[in-house]
């Protein structure tokens, strides 16, 4: 009774001393570190209680210091198991608090693997069991040496030692089973959270995250899962932005081909990404003339699309004061070069002016491929050629225009980008200019739209399963 009161009083004092420390040591640190600090605090409280018991016994009863060893061992065992159980309870609390906030958290700074945890608990438990049994056996040997040697005394001693060992093993087993049960609750909670969030992710719901509440493999997996969710969110936002950019860019292209007396026109742009650097457009010019532009910004994708959009804006601004193809492209080049000189980007452009009234052509090649012209009567091909530098290279460059007077009815002009003849199939073979010319020959009697569709369909069939590597733009003009 006296010893029980002393031990109870010592633990109450130690717990009272540990209460204010819990606020500073546990609750004012990172959540992921709280279970470890809880374990250390509870272990320290039990050791402090053991020291208080020993100190009282030494002062009040003049017990020898060597007699305090068993008390410290007992308090260490109690502190170890109580600390582990409290740490697991604190871990569950951290998980639930994180869940209430929607999960998440940074990756663990230091990984303390589950194998190390199990090895540590198993090793310490084994050492404690061996130490307790050794102390019990040592005490029992001394006690047995003092009892009587008659049969009744020996049987009584055997039963006493057996009960004592069974009691100690039962207590230790109960503590271990309690730890296993407590840890299994945590594992179940971690598994359920991980699988629940992954199920939501598989269904497209990225609003939830996994709590990063441990510094073991579960914490690492949870952290990487959350990073994956953030990456998917960013990817979806990027795809949405690209879809919007694709929609906006498609709206910048002509929504329908122009209806001009004496001309049959059909054009299209097909991008290899959501956005691209190819561009074509039509402009109504004075004296019933029509301007047709086909451009190809260097590279493809978002950067090329932004460059193309800028050049388009300059072109629409400068064409208000249209005088000639050469003057127009010289003015556009000045603005494009000033805008993109630091980035090193450039773009090729072909501008064609058609006058159905006088049957005349004027054009400028700003680094672009020459337009093809098919003369139906001679069944021969020519090119609308000429020299000219790409836009965005030299701000002061002045372009020269070229012209041609007269054409025959049913002659065909095709203005395209290099994405057509440079397209490759699965074997790496290029589409080439000759295939393009053969399509024009075979469909020369058809409409401009039919010729355009034939080029696109043949190109797709040629490419097969190979991916489109570059943007494709073409404008077909059938002269009448």
MOFEN-V401072 format. One record per residue. N is the residue number from 1. SS is DSSP state (h for helix, s for strand, l for the rest). PHI is phi in whole degrees, -180 to 180 (NA if undefined). D_FIRST is the distance of its C-alpha to the first C-alpha in Angstrom with 2 decimals. Layout:
BEGIN
N;SS;PHI;D_FIRST  N;SS;PHI;D_FIRST
END
This chain:
BEGIN
1;l;NA;0.00  2;h;-61;3.80  3;h;-65;5.49  4;h;-64;5.01  5;h;-65;6.15  6;h;-63;8.60  7;h;-65;9.88  8;h;-62;10.40  9;h;-63;12.11  10;h;-64;14.13  11;h;-68;15.35  12;h;-64;16.36  13;h;-65;18.30  14;h;-65;19.87  15;h;-64;20.89  16;h;-64;22.41  17;h;-71;24.31  18;h;-81;25.51  19;h;-59;26.87  20;h;-67;30.02  21;h;-69;30.57  22;h;-61;30.82  23;h;-65;33.99  24;h;-82;35.68  25;h;-83;34.62  26;h;-101;34.80  27;h;-79;36.92  28;l;-101;39.69  29;l;-117;40.68  30;l;-62;42.81  31;h;-58;41.44  32;h;-67;41.87  33;h;-94;39.67  34;h;-66;36.75  35;h;-59;34.92  36;h;-64;34.96  37;h;-69;33.77  38;h;-63;30.97  39;h;-59;29.78  40;h;-64;29.97  41;h;-67;28.20  42;h;-65;25.18  43;h;-63;25.02  44;h;-65;25.25  45;h;-64;22.45  46;h;-66;20.01  47;h;-66;21.35  48;h;-63;21.02  49;h;-63;17.31  50;h;-63;17.01  51;h;-65;19.17  52;h;-66;17.17  53;h;-61;13.91  54;h;-64;16.19  55;h;-63;18.05  56;h;-65;15.18  57;h;-65;14.03  58;h;-68;17.73  59;h;-75;18.47  60;h;-81;15.63  61;h;-120;15.09  62;l;54;18.46  63;l;-71;17.32  64;l;-68;20.49  65;h;-64;21.55  66;h;-64;22.09  67;h;-74;18.41  68;h;-84;18.03  69;h;-63;20.40  70;h;-63;18.11  71;h;-64;15.96  72;h;-67;19.34  73;h;-65;20.59  74;h;-62;17.74  75;h;-67;18.24  76;h;-65;21.98  77;h;-62;21.81  78;h;-62;19.84  79;h;-63;22.25  80;h;-63;25.22  81;h;-73;24.67  82;h;-64;23.48  83;h;-63;26.46  84;h;-63;28.90  85;h;-64;27.92  86;h;-67;28.20  87;h;-65;31.49  88;h;-66;32.89  89;h;-65;31.97  90;h;-66;33.68  91;h;-63;36.65  92;h;-61;37.06  93;h;-63;37.01  94;h;-63;39.71  95;h;-62;41.79  96;h;-67;41.69  97;h;-65;42.52  98;h;-66;45.39  99;h;-63;46.62  100;h;-65;46.73  101;l;-94;49.03  102;l;98;51.21  103;l;80;49.73  104;s;96;51.19  105;l;127;50.08  106;l;-73;51.30  107;l;-64;51.08  108;l;-59;48.04  109;l;-71;48.89  110;l;-128;47.07  111;l;-92;46.60  112;l;-113;43.30  113;l;-65;44.32  114;h;-66;42.28  115;h;-63;42.82  116;h;-67;41.25  117;h;-63;38.25  118;h;-63;37.77  119;h;-64;38.37  120;h;-63;35.83  121;h;-63;33.06  122;h;-64;34.00  123;h;-65;34.19  124;h;-65;30.86  125;h;-62;29.09  126;h;-61;30.79  127;h;-63;29.83  128;h;-65;26.14  129;h;-61;26.21  130;h;-64;28.11  131;h;-66;25.88  132;h;-64;22.62  133;h;-64;24.42  134;h;-63;25.92  135;h;-66;22.66  136;h;-65;21.23  137;h;-63;24.51  138;h;-62;24.64  139;h;-68;21.28  140;h;-67;22.25  141;h;-63;25.65  142;h;-64;24.28  143;h;-68;22.05  144;h;-64;25.04  145;l;-70;27.28  146;l;-104;25.37  147;l;-85;25.23  148;l;-69;28.13  149;l;-100;31.28  150;l;-76;31.95  151;h;-63;32.24  152;h;-63;29.27  153;h;-66;26.90  154;h;-67;28.45  155;h;-63;28.19  156;h;-62;24.51  157;h;-66;23.95  158;h;-61;26.09  159;h;-64;24.24  160;h;-63;20.85  161;h;-65;22.35  162;h;-63;24.14  163;h;-60;21.18  164;h;-63;19.30  165;h;-66;22.44  166;h;-62;23.06  167;h;-62;19.62  168;h;-62;20.15  169;h;-64;23.72  170;h;-65;22.91  171;h;-62;20.55  172;h;-63;23.27  173;h;-63;25.97  174;h;-62;24.42  175;h;-65;24.30  176;h;-66;27.90  177;h;-62;29.17  178;h;-61;27.77  179;h;-64;29.70  180;h;-61;32.78  181;h;-63;32.70  182;h;-65;32.26  183;h;-70;35.04  184;h;-65;37.29  185;h;-62;37.09  186;h;-66;38.33  187;h;-61;41.05  188;h;-60;42.20  189;h;-64;42.43  190;h;-66;44.40  191;h;-62;46.70  192;h;-62;47.41  193;h;-64;48.24  194;h;-62;50.50  195;h;-67;52.36  196;h;-63;52.70  197;h;-65;54.28  198;h;-65;56.53  199;h;-63;57.68  200;h;-64;58.66  201;h;-63;60.46  202;h;-63;62.37  203;l;-95;63.52  204;l;92;64.69  205;l;-92;61.87  206;l;-110;60.87  207;l;-86;58.94  208;l;-116;55.43  209;l;-133;53.54  210;l;-90;50.57  211;s;-66;47.43  212;l;-95;47.01  213;l;-114;43.21  214;l;-131;42.45  215;l;-104;43.82  216;l;-111;44.43  217;h;-61;47.38  218;h;-64;46.65  219;h;-65;46.94  220;h;-66;50.10  221;h;-63;51.64  222;h;-62;50.77  223;h;-63;52.38  224;h;-69;55.51  225;h;-63;55.70  226;h;-65;55.69  227;h;-63;58.35  228;h;-63;60.38  229;h;-64;60.12  230;h;-62;61.27  231;h;-65;64.10  232;h;-66;65.15  233;h;-60;65.13  234;h;-63;67.30  235;h;-66;69.55  236;h;-65;70.04  237;h;-62;70.85  238;h;-66;73.28  239;h;-64;74.89  240;h;-63;75.23  241;h;-65;76.81  242;h;-67;79.14  243;h;-63;80.11  244;h;-65;80.92  245;h;-63;82.87  246;h;-62;84.70  247;h;-63;85.64  248;h;-64;86.81  249;h;-68;88.82  250;h;-63;90.45  251;h;-71;91.51  252;h;-79;93.24  253;l;-83;95.45  254;l;-58;98.50  255;l;-80;97.56  256;l;-155;100.99  257;l;-77;104.04  258;l;-72;106.93  259;l;-103;109.99  260;s;-126;112.98  261;l;-61;116.55  262;l;89;117.78  263;s;-135;114.29  264;s;-122;111.74  265;s;-127;108.34  266;s;-148;104.92  267;s;-138;101.91  268;s;-164;98.23  269;s;-133;95.22  270;s;-126;92.49  271;l;-92;89.51  272;l;-82;87.46  273;l;-116;84.34  274;l;-61;83.38  275;l;-126;85.57  276;l;-153;88.43  277;l;-105;91.06  278;s;-83;94.19  279;s;-159;96.19  280;s;-143;99.44  281;s;-163;101.14  282;s;-126;104.46  283;s;-135;106.32  284;s;-80;109.28  285;s;-112;111.74  286;l;-58;114.94  287;l;62;118.18  288;l;59;116.39  289;s;-89;114.85  290;s;-128;111.43  291;s;-103;108.96  292;s;-126;106.59  293;s;-124;103.83  294;s;-130;101.60  295;s;-133;99.00  296;s;-143;96.39  297;s;-77;93.66  298;l;-59;92.38  299;l;69;89.40  300;l;-149;87.77  301;l;99;84.65  302;h;-65;83.26  303;h;-60;84.79  304;h;-65;88.22  305;h;-64;87.91  306;h;-65;87.21  307;h;-65;90.16  308;h;-63;92.39  309;h;-63;91.38  310;h;-65;92.31  311;h;-63;95.66  312;h;-62;96.34  313;h;-62;95.80  314;h;-64;98.26  315;h;-64;100.75  316;h;-66;100.67  317;h;-73;101.07  318;h;-77;103.99  319;h;-73;105.89  320;h;-64;106.65  321;h;-108;109.32  322;l;-63;110.45  323;l;-122;113.65  324;l;-160;113.44  325;h;-58;110.97  326;h;-66;111.22  327;h;-64;110.61  328;h;-61;107.67  329;h;-71;105.82  330;h;-65;106.61  331;h;-67;104.97  332;h;-61;101.95  333;h;-61;101.56  334;h;-60;101.48  335;h;-70;98.53  336;h;-63;96.68  337;h;-65;97.04  338;h;-62;95.78  339;h;-79;92.78  340;h;-121;91.82  341;l;-63;93.18  342;l;-74;89.75  343;l;-85;88.24  344;l;79;91.12  345;l;-82;91.51  346;l;-145;94.96  347;s;-151;96.57  348;s;-93;99.81  349;s;-151;101.97  350;s;-122;105.18  351;s;-116;107.05  352;s;-122;110.04  353;s;-106;112.46  354;s;-118;114.60  355;s;-118;117.67  356;l;-61;118.93  357;l;-65;121.96  358;l;-104;123.37  359;l;52;121.59  360;s;-126;120.22  361;s;-125;116.98  362;s;-134;115.41  363;s;-148;112.19  364;s;-133;109.97  365;s;-105;107.80  366;s;-99;104.88  367;s;73;103.59  368;l;-92;103.39  369;l;-65;104.88  370;l;-65;108.45  371;s;-75;109.02  372;s;-88;110.81  373;s;-128;114.06  374;s;-109;115.64  375;s;-92;119.33  376;l;-63;120.02  377;l;-65;123.76  378;l;-87;123.57  379;l;51;120.28  380;s;-134;119.08  381;s;-106;116.13  382;s;-134;116.21  383;s;-133;113.68  384;s;-88;113.35  385;l;-103;112.73  386;l;139;112.83  387;l;-90;110.91  388;l;175;108.04  389;l;-88;104.73  390;l;-62;101.35  391;s;-71;99.97  392;l;97;97.51  393;l;-102;99.00  394;l;-128;101.75  395;l;-63;101.82  396;l;-96;105.56  397;l;-68;106.76  398;l;-109;109.65  399;l;-85;110.06  400;l;-111;113.35  401;l;-100;114.21  402;s;-123;116.26  403;s;-144;118.42  404;s;-150;120.34  405;s;-109;123.03  406;l;86;123.72  407;l;-154;122.04  408;l;-97;123.00  409;l;-62;121.65  410;l;80;118.61  411;l;-67;117.68  412;s;-126;113.89  413;s;-116;111.69  414;s;-126;108.12  415;s;-110;105.79  416;s;-139;102.46  417;l;-110;99.64  418;l;-70;98.93  419;l;-65;96.10  420;l;-79;98.81  421;l;-78;100.67  422;l;-93;97.68  423;l;-64;95.50  424;s;-121;94.40  425;l;-93;93.73  426;l;-65;91.18  427;l;-87;93.51  428;l;87;93.74  429;l;-79;97.37  430;s;-84;98.51  431;l;-64;100.21  432;h;81;103.07  433;h;-75;106.04  434;h;-65;108.30  435;h;-63;106.10  436;h;-63;106.01  437;h;-67;109.80  438;h;-65;110.24  439;h;-63;108.21  440;h;-65;110.50  441;h;-61;113.59  442;h;-69;112.44  443;l;-115;111.57  444;l;-61;114.23  445;l;-84;115.79  446;l;-89;112.56  447;l;-76;110.99  448;h;-61;108.85  449;h;-65;105.74  450;h;-65;106.55  451;h;-64;107.05  452;h;-59;103.76  453;h;-65;101.87  454;h;-65;103.61  455;h;-63;102.49  456;h;-65;98.85  457;h;-66;98.78  458;h;-64;100.48  459;h;-64;98.12  460;h;-66;95.04  461;h;-64;96.47  462;h;-66;97.28  463;h;-70;93.81  464;l;64;92.15  465;l;-86;88.40  466;l;-69;88.59  467;l;-75;86.95  468;l;-75;89.09  469;l;-94;88.96  470;l;-146;90.97  471;l;-68;92.06  472;s;-124;95.29  473;s;-139;97.82  474;s;-151;101.43  475;s;-127;104.13  476;s;-108;107.17  477;s;-121;110.39  478;s;-104;113.33  479;s;-84;116.51  480;l;-124;119.09
END
